[in-house]
């Protein structure tokens, strides 16, 4: 098989997979409060950036909101610069699967719903006075229920509804957005912090007619939604040139340490008195058993629901409905079994490489995929804990995330003592983070 044929086959298979997941979400949305999460098994987040600070947080109106110096430097011809505010309308126009929803809505409201409604009404009007019409009454009632479910589902997964749900959980996706796409990746400033996303993030970015989406690897809809109005001048030729550069860099096997170092350098020059750190972090990430139980509840309900529909349809000789319901039941049985396995896992180990520096006012923190430059004021609480028998400085941030600085990430004990807050020096380490 030729390379072009393989690529076409892969794209077709991806589209069918996306369509099935989207249609499954449509059914789930009728019964679940969180339709966008129902189609995903409760697993830990991607290891690309497990503890990074979420971008696009609202800036403090009493503090200066000028972009960092690295964003104000002269731009080269092969950069795409943007500056503005990400709004709810931008997210709604750029949210994934938008065109698939229009296709689904047209199919439902234009063909399926009218056809099912017409057939069910014709059946009901022709049934009075007929003996032994119970199966027909059941079939007509079932079709009316399906019509209502389709109508509710298409509304629940509309771009507007999905935008409302994702912004309710992640309001930080809105706000100030300034930065630029370069050959090395994306520099992004949210009004408070400077973020760096390397070429792997940018290669996965999706350009559509209304703007650019950059995935943050924290869910299907947790992305940077960069609408066209944010860009000073979006040149498609420059975008294609940058994508070619990102693709070539993704194909090359690069040293992880050098990629992390590049991310740190992209944030700017550290102060002379900064304390540098570099090394491996290994911490247990607790599994959200409460969230898994909630997912199991909805998956179990849907499994029983479609199983009953399949059995009743089979008894009524409605083989088409029985087959469709059986396929849905098998899908939710697979999801239920896959999710159940996580209840026996107390925590999931996370391991990553990190590098950066800690200054008197700012902190630069980087992994292989991305980096952030933030103020030390972002840390609301610092504490030292023993994790895997190693002292680790834990910084809890305003966003609820935690940054970890193991003692062996610093050159010597004096460097470690420089970053330990005075109130935590005498406190004994605990056994859990």
N, C-alpha and C positions, 0 to 999 in steps of 0.2 A: 504494500500500500504506500502511495506517495505521501510526502510530508504534508502537501496541501489537503489531500483526502483525510489524513489523520486529524489535521487541525479542524476541518469541517465537521468530522464526526464528533470530535471533542466539544466543539461549540454547540452542536445540536443536542448532544447529551446533557450539556450544562443547562441549556434552555429548558429542556423537558424536566430536569431536576428542579430548577427554579420554579417552573410553573406548578409542579406537584406540591412543593413546599408552600407556595403561595395559596393554592386552593385548599390545602390542609389547614392553613392558618385561617382561611375564610370560614371553614366549618367550626374550628375551635373558638373563633371569636364570638360565636353565638352563645357559648357557655362559659367562656373564661374572661376574667377581668383583664388579663394580660395576654392579649392575642399575639403580640409580637414576640413574646418569649415562649409561647406554647409549643412552637415548632422546633425549639432547640432543647436538647437534652441538658439537664442541669450538670454542667461540668465546669471546672475552673476556667478562668479566662486564659487567653493566649499568653504564652510566656514571653511574647515580644516586649511587653512593658508592664509587668504586673503591679508596680507600685508608682507609676509615673503620676505627676500632678495633672489633673484634667485641664485642658486649655480653655480659652475664651471665658474665663471668670470675669465678672464685672469689676471694672476698675474703681478704686476709691476716688470719689469726686474731689476730695480735699488734697489729693496728691497729684504731682505732675504726671501727665499722660503722654509725654513725648516718647517716641520709639527709641530703642537703644541705638548707640552710635553705629553698630554694625549694619543696621538697616538704613542708615542715612548716608552711608558711604556711596561714592559714585558707582552707578550701575553699569555693568558690561552689556553689550548688545544682546547677549543670549540669556537674559534674565527677564522674568515676568513679575512685575511689582504690583501689589494690591494694597489698598488701605480703605477702611470704611467700617461699617457696622453690619454684622450678620443679624438679620431679622427673622421673625417667624415665617413670613412670606417666602424668604429665601429657602428655608428648610423645606417648606411645603412644595416648592417648585423643583427642588433638587433631591427629594427623598427617594431612595431606591425603589424599584418596582412600580414606579408611577405609571409608565406606559402599559405594563402588564395589568394594572388595575383598570385602566380605561378599556382595555380589551375584555377583561372579565366583566366589567359593568355593562359594556355594550352587548356582550353575549347573554348575560343574565336578563337584563331589562328589555333587550330587543328580540330575543328568541325564546330562551328557556322559561322565564317567568310567565310571559303571555301564553305560551303553548301549554304549560302545565295548568295554568288557571283555566284556560278554555276547555281542556279535556276534562278536568275535574268537575267543572260546572255542567258540562254536557252529561257526564255520568250521573251527577246528582239529580238533574232535571228528568233524566230518563228512568230513574230507579223506582219512584213511588208506584206502588201497586204490584211490583214484581216480587214473586216469592223467592226465598233463599238468596237475597241480594246482599247478604252480609259481607262477602269478600269484595264486592264492588264498592260498598260503602267504605270499607276499610281502605281500599286503593285510592278512592277519591279524597278521603280525609288525609291519607298519607301524603298525597301530592300537594294538597293545600298547606300542610305543615312544612313540606320542603320549600314551597314557594315563599312562605314567610321567613324560613331560615335563610334562604338565598338573599332575600331582600335586606334582612338585618345584617347578614355577613358582608354584603357589598358596601353597606354604609360603614360598618365597623372597621373595615380595612381600607377605607378611602385615604388618600394622602392627607387630607385635613385631619381626620381622626387619628391617624398614626403619628402625625406631627404633634398633636396635642399630647398624646401619651408619652412620646419620647421626651418632649420638653418638660413634662411634669416630673419625670425622673431625672433629667439632665438639663436643667435650665441654664447651666454654664455653657451650653453649645451656642447660646446667643451672646452678642456683645461685640466689643471692639475686635477688629481683625486687621492686622497690618503685617506685611512680610513680603517675601519674594521666593520664587522658584529659581534655583540655580542648578548647575551641573551636578553639584554634590547632594542636592536634596532641597528641603523646604525650611526656611527660617520663618517662624510665626510668632507674632507678639500679640498678646490678648489684652493689653492695657496694663498688665502688672508683670507678667513673666515672659521671658523669651524662650521659645521652644525650637528645637531642631529635630526634623524628621529626615532620615537618610533616604537614599535612592530606592530602597525596597518599598518604603511607604509610598513614594512618589510614583513608582512604576505601577502600583496597584490603584493609583488615583484614576478616577473616571471622568473624562471630559464629555459633557453633553451640551445641548444647545443653550441651556440656561446658566451654565457655570461648571465648576469643578468640585467633585467630592473626593476627599482624602480620608481613607479609613483609619480609625484609631485602634482597631483590633479589640474593641470592647463590646461588640455586638453589631448586628447588621445596620442599625440606624445611628450608632454613635460614630459620627464622622464630622469632619470639617466641611461645612457647606459654603463654598466660596462662589457667590453669585457673580455674574458678569459685571455688575455695576461696581464691584470692589476693585476691579483691575483698572489701572491707568490706561492701558491699551493692550488688549489681549490679542496677540499675534499667533495665529494658528501654526504658521511655519516655525516660529520659535518653540512653541509647545511640542511639535513633532520632533524638532531637533533635540530638545531636552529629553523627551521620552526615549529616543534612540540612545542617548548617552546613559540614561538610567538602566535601560535594558542591557546594554553592554556591560555595565558595572555589575548587574545582578548575575550575569553569566560567568563572571570571573570569580574564582574562589579567593577571597581576600582574608587576610589574617584578622581575627576578631579584635585583638588588641589595637591594631592600627585603625579599624573602623571606629572603635570607641574613642580613640585619640582624635580622629578627624572631627567627631561630633563635639568634643570638648573645645577644640580649636575654633570651630565655627561660632561658638558663643562669645568669643572675644578674648582679650588678654587678661589673665588673672592678676590681681594686685601682688605686689612684691612680698607682702607678709602672709599670703595665703598658705594654708596647710593642704597639701595634696594627699589624695588617697587613691588606691588602685588595688583591685583584687576580686575575689569571688565571694558571693553572698549565698548562703544556704539556710533557708528558714522554712519551717512548716507552715503552710497556708491552710487554715481550718476550712473544712468543707461545710457549706451552708445546709445543714440537715433540715432546718426549718423550711427553707425554700424548696428543698427536694421533696419534703412531705406534701407541701402545697401542690407542687407539680404532679406528684403521684396521685393526689386526690382528683385533680382535673383529668389526668390521663385515665384513671380508673373509671371515672364517670363516663367519659367518652367511649371507653372500651365496652362497658356494660350497655350503653345506649345503642351503639351500632350493632352489638351482638344481638340485642333484643329485636332490633329492626330486621336483621338478617333472618332470625328464626321465624318471626311473624310473617315476613315476606315469603319465606320458603313454604310455610304452611298454607299461605294463600295463593300458591302457585305463581307468585310474582318473581320470576327467576332473575330478571334484570336487576330489580331492587335488592334482591337477596345477594347477588354477586357483588354489587357496588358496596353494600353495607358490610359484607364479609371482608372485602379488600380494606376498607377503612378500619374495621375491627383488628385485622392482622397488623396494620400499620401502628395502631395505638398499643397493641400488645407488645410489639417490638420496642416501642419507645418506653413503655412501662418497665419492661425487663431491663433495658439498658440503664434507666434512671435508678432502679431499685438497687443496683450494685453499689451506688455511691453511699448508701446508708451505712454500710459496714466499714467505710473509710473515715477515720477521725480527722485526718489532715492529709494534705497533698504536698509533697516536698517541692519547693521552688529553688532553683539554682540559676544564677546569672552572673555575668561579669559586669563590673562597674568601674568607673573612673571619674575623677573630677577634682575640685578644690573647694575649700571652705575659707572664706575671708571674713573680715570683721563685719561686713554688711551684706554680702551676697554669697550664694552657694551655687556652684555649677555641678550638676550631677548627670552622668551619661551612661547609657548602655549601648549595646551594639546597634540597636534600631533608632534610638532617639536620645535627646538630651534636654535639659531645662536649666535656665539661669533664673534664680529667684532670690528674693530678699530673705534674710534670716528671720524677719518678722513673720514669715509664713508659718514658722514652727510655733505651735501653741503649747507643746509640752515635750520635754526631753527627758529620757530615762535610760538607764543602763540595765540590761538584762543578760542572763547567761543563756545563750541559744546554742545547743550542741556543744556545751561545755566551753564556749568561747564568749568573752565579754563583747556585747554589741550595743552601740549607741543607737537608740530608736528615737526618731523625730516624728512626732505626730503633727500633721499639717492641718490647716484650716479646712481643706477639702475632705478630711477624714482618712486620707492615705497616710502611709508610714514609709519613711526612708530609713534604711538600715546601714550602719557604718561599723562593721566588725573591726576589732582591735588590730587584726593582722593585715588590714588594708592600709595601715599607716607605716611609715618607715621605721619608727622607733617609739618607745614609750613616751618620750617628751612630746612628739607630734600628737599622740593620742590624748595626752593630758591637756593639750592646748584647746581641743574641741569639746572637752567634757565640761558642761556647766558646773559652777561651783557647788550648787545645791545637790548635785547628784554624785559627787566624788565619794562621799562617805556612805552613801546608801548601798546596802548589800544587793547583789544581783539576784533576780528571781529566776525561776526555772522556765517560765513561759514568756513569750513576747507580749 
